Amino acid sequence: MTAVIRGWLILAAAVAIVWASGTLFHAMQEREPIYPGAGVTRIAALSDYVPSLRGTAADTPVYMLEGRQPGPTLLLFGGTHPQEVSGVLAAVIVVENVQVERGRLIVIPHSNQSGFTYTEPLEAFPHDFEIPGASGARRFRLGMRLTNPLDQWPDPDIYVHYPSKEPLIGSEARNLNRAYPGRADGRYTERLAHAVLTLARQEKVNVVLDMHEAYPEYPIINMIVAHERAFEIGTMTAVALQARGIAMNIMASPKNLHGLSHREFGDHTQAQALLSETANPGMGRFRGRTDATLIVEGKDDNYVAAAKLKRLFVPFDASGHPLSSRVARQIATIEELLNAYNDANAEAGFKLSGLPEYDAVRTKGLGAFLASAR
Ligand SMILES: [Zn+2]
């Protein structure tokens, strides 16, 4: 082979690699559409509260579902950790289905937009997954737990949380849920945290629910974590879910663990702050083949084996933990949290319709509650 032909072949291979990776990179940047339902009265942006965020990767839509009658306000987060997709889907379903009569819901489905723009190298994660529906599928991105290094780099050796001075491993500097209350002149993740907290203060939010997932071998799953001012309504929520056969436990927010939403919204705003966790086998170290099917169907033989060895903190059989069941659990938690808030407060509470039923989400699937897939 002549040097010229070899040169052309190498050039062609380089162009193919750049084209393939560029296409993938572009797809990860493309935000999936959300179709606001009739209950959405206004779409704001996080940069409306902190204008310096405008035009940055941190800016994200804020969906306002305002009732005709004044009442309390719930601030709902999905995508604090973009890998934890049950919270994202639950937030999207609220935006597309719920109508508020009294009070307000403020919903941020993609809280850390940056984390949706990459997946961890060498972990073989799919970049997106689809939810099937009667008339087409909806694509959602699978992101990672931390801010994309392209938006915040390099990591310090030790991340010192502001203002507590608690030291954490350096990569946690990119963790939104270790960055609260944040600061206006900090790193990307601290600025994002500051903006979300500013929103909660300005909108005089009464309750915060930050929706997460964790792997089945982690003890804090199927759990509500509550700040001490929210512990009563958190307990009432967990008891109401258990009475319906939905196993959900309650845990107190540790006072010396800083940067977490349930700690810092409780300490730095007037809101009662809670966090929910479902069990996602697509995140764990025992997981087998990691593809979009695992993310959506949540079935994995390795986890069935691990459950038999009593290594897990949730039951795990061949039916797995499908995304539809995990989203149903998040939505039932929202429902019972609103009921608990109403029961604990004398003034007129939340009144809304359109929140899907737990059993309906599990049996009909998510596609039945997503706009374009209807
Ligand atoms: Zn999380």
Residues whose N, C-alpha, C, O or C-beta is under 5 A from the ligand:
A	BS01	ZN	H81 E84 H212 E213
